Amino acid sequence: RHLYEQHITRPRTTGGVRPSTRKRYRTVFDKFLEFSAKQRVENWNSVDDRLLTAYATYLEKKGYAGKTLMNELVTLKQTHKWLLQERHLQGVEPLGLKIPKVESQRAYCWRTEEVNAILDSCRGRSDLLWLYHTLVALVYTGLRIAELASLRWSDLDLNGGNLSLSDESGKNARDGKRRELKSGR
């Protein structure tokens, strides 16, 4: 675990991951290592398809969603693969467990009358006028809140009526503030 966590903390430009991803991996490892200890598995050399299947069953019985199971298993498989590639595991075959992609539940899409009711409610209160303006920008652009908050004049093409965002997480920012988009693109 320590070796892999050290590996993923390298700079983004060399394949490292975002802090939010590292945090998610930490919770995966915490749960998996607790489960593994109960199974008397003490090292990554003993992690196999059978153990991962048992872990998935354990998580499913605890009520975790299919997408969570898939994300956890993929994280564990990629960790195992990296440990093998870097020769940290001895006498171990690559994992062969197939993990089918799981369709997640679609995000709720607000109906026009619901959006209008929210906007009307905010517009009618002087203390929520700031929220009204924020919501109008989000509704009409499709931006996420962090993207809206990090907008710059250079993102706007007022003549063409366009708004352009770019992920800067792999670049050195002049002002030290690198914008990150959820997709990384």
LINPEQUI-V567197 format. One record per residue. N is the residue number from 0. RES is the residue in three letters. OMEGA is omega in degrees with one decimal (NA if undefined). D_FIRST is the distance of its C-alpha to the first C-alpha in whole Angstrom. Layout:
BEGIN
N,RES,OMEGA,D_FIRST + N,RES,OMEGA,D_FIRST
END
This chain:
BEGIN
0,ARG,-178.1,0 + 1,HIS,-179.6,4 + 2,LEU,-178.3,5 + 3,TYR,178.6,5 + 4,GLU,175.9,6 + 5,GLN,179.7,8 + 6,HIS,-175.7,10 + 7,ILE,178.2,11 + 8,THR,177.0,12 + 9,ARG,-177.7,15 + 10,PRO,-179.8,18 + 11,ARG,-179.1,19 + 12,THR,177.7,22 + 13,THR,174.9,20 + 14,GLY,176.5,18 + 15,GLY,-176.4,15 + 16,VAL,179.7,15 + 17,ARG,175.3,17 + 18,PRO,179.7,16 + 19,SER,177.7,17 + 20,THR,177.9,15 + 21,ARG,178.3,12 + 22,LYS,178.9,13 + 23,ARG,178.4,13 + 24,TYR,179.4,10 + 25,ARG,-179.5,9 + 26,THR,176.2,12 + 27,VAL,-179.0,11 + 28,PHE,179.4,7 + 29,ASP,-179.1,10 + 30,LYS,-176.3,12 + 31,PHE,-178.8,11 + 32,LEU,175.1,9 + 33,GLU,177.6,13 + 34,PHE,-177.8,14 + 35,SER,179.2,13 + 36,ALA,177.7,14 + 37,LYS,178.2,17 + 38,GLN,-178.3,17 + 39,ARG,173.9,17 + 40,VAL,-171.7,14 + 41,GLU,179.6,12 + 42,ASN,-176.0,10 + 43,TRP,175.8,9 + 44,ASN,-177.3,12 + 45,SER,178.7,14 + 46,VAL,-179.9,13 + 47,ASP,-178.8,16 + 48,ASP,-179.2,18 + 49,ARG,-179.7,20 + 50,LEU,179.5,17 + 51,LEU,176.9,16 + 52,THR,177.7,20 + 53,ALA,178.6,20 + 54,TYR,178.0,17 + 55,ALA,177.8,19 + 56,THR,178.6,22 + 57,TYR,-179.6,21 + 58,LEU,179.5,20 + 59,GLU,178.4,23 + 60,LYS,178.1,25 + 61,LYS,175.0,24 + 62,GLY,178.6,25 + 63,TYR,-179.2,23 + 64,ALA,-179.2,24 + 65,GLY,-179.9,24 + 66,LYS,177.4,22 + 67,THR,178.2,20 + 68,LEU,-179.1,19 + 69,MET,-179.2,19 + 70,ASN,-179.9,17 + 71,GLU,-178.7,14 + 72,LEU,178.0,15 + 73,VAL,178.1,15 + 74,THR,-179.6,11 + 75,LEU,177.9,10 + 76,LYS,-178.7,12 + 77,GLN,175.6,12 + 78,THR,179.6,8 + 79,HIS,-179.9,10 + 80,LYS,179.7,13 + 81,TRP,179.0,11 + 82,LEU,176.8,9 + 83,LEU,-178.1,13 + 84,GLN,-179.0,15 + 85,GLU,177.3,13 + 86,ARG,175.0,14 + 87,HIS,177.8,11 + 88,LEU,-177.4,12 + 89,GLN,175.4,16 + 90,GLY,-176.3,19 + 91,VAL,175.7,17 + 92,GLU,175.0,18 + 93,PRO,177.7,17 + 94,LEU,-179.4,17 + 95,GLY,-176.5,20 + 96,LEU,177.6,20 + 97,LYS,-179.7,22 + 98,ILE,-179.4,21 + 99,PRO,178.3,25 + 100,LYS,-178.3,25 + 101,VAL,175.1,26 + 102,GLU,178.8,29 + 103,SER,178.8,28 + 104,GLN,-179.6,31 + 105,ARG,178.1,33 + 106,ALA,178.7,33 + 107,TYR,177.9,36 + 108,CYS,-177.5,39 + 109,TRP,176.1,42 + 110,ARG,-178.0,45 + 111,THR,-178.4,48 + 112,GLU,177.0,50 + 113,GLU,178.5,46 + 114,VAL,-179.8,45 + 115,ASN,178.9,49 + 116,ALA,178.6,49 + 117,ILE,-180.0,46 + 118,LEU,179.1,48 + 119,ASP,-179.8,51 + 120,SER,-180.0,50 + 121,CYS,-178.1,48 + 122,ARG,-178.1,51 + 123,GLY,-178.1,53 + 124,ARG,-177.8,52 + 125,SER,-179.9,52 + 126,ASP,179.3,49 + 127,LEU,179.7,47 + 128,LEU,177.1,48 + 129,TRP,179.6,45 + 130,LEU,176.7,43 + 131,TYR,-178.8,46 + 132,HIS,178.0,46 + 133,THR,-178.9,42 + 134,LEU,177.1,42 + 135,VAL,179.7,45 + 136,ALA,-179.6,43 + 137,LEU,-177.3,40 + 138,VAL,-174.1,42 + 139,TYR,-179.8,44 + 140,THR,-174.9,41 + 141,GLY,179.1,38 + 142,LEU,168.4,36 + 143,ARG,-175.7,33 + 144,ILE,179.7,34 + 145,ALA,178.0,31 + 146,GLU,177.5,33 + 147,LEU,-177.8,36 + 148,ALA,-177.0,35 + 149,SER,179.7,34 + 150,LEU,175.8,37 + 151,ARG,178.0,39 + 152,TRP,-178.8,43 + 153,SER,177.9,42 + 154,ASP,-173.8,40 + 155,LEU,170.9,44 + 156,ASP,-174.7,46 + 157,LEU,179.2,49 + 158,ASN,-178.9,52 + 159,GLY,-179.6,50 + 160,GLY,-177.8,48 + 161,ASN,177.2,45 + 162,LEU,-178.1,42 + 163,SER,176.6,39 + 164,LEU,174.2,35 + 165,SER,178.0,33 + 166,ASP,-177.7,29 + 167,GLU,-172.7,28 + 168,SER,179.8,25 + 169,GLY,-176.3,25 + 170,LYS,172.3,28 + 171,ASN,179.6,29 + 172,ALA,-180.0,31 + 173,ARG,-177.3,34 + 174,ASP,179.3,34 + 175,GLY,-179.0,31 + 176,LYS,179.0,30 + 177,ARG,178.3,28 + 178,ARG,177.0,29 + 179,GLU,174.2,26 + 180,LEU,-176.1,28 + 181,LYS,-178.4,26 + 182,SER,-176.2,26 + 183,GLY,-179.3,25 + 184,ARG,NA,28
END
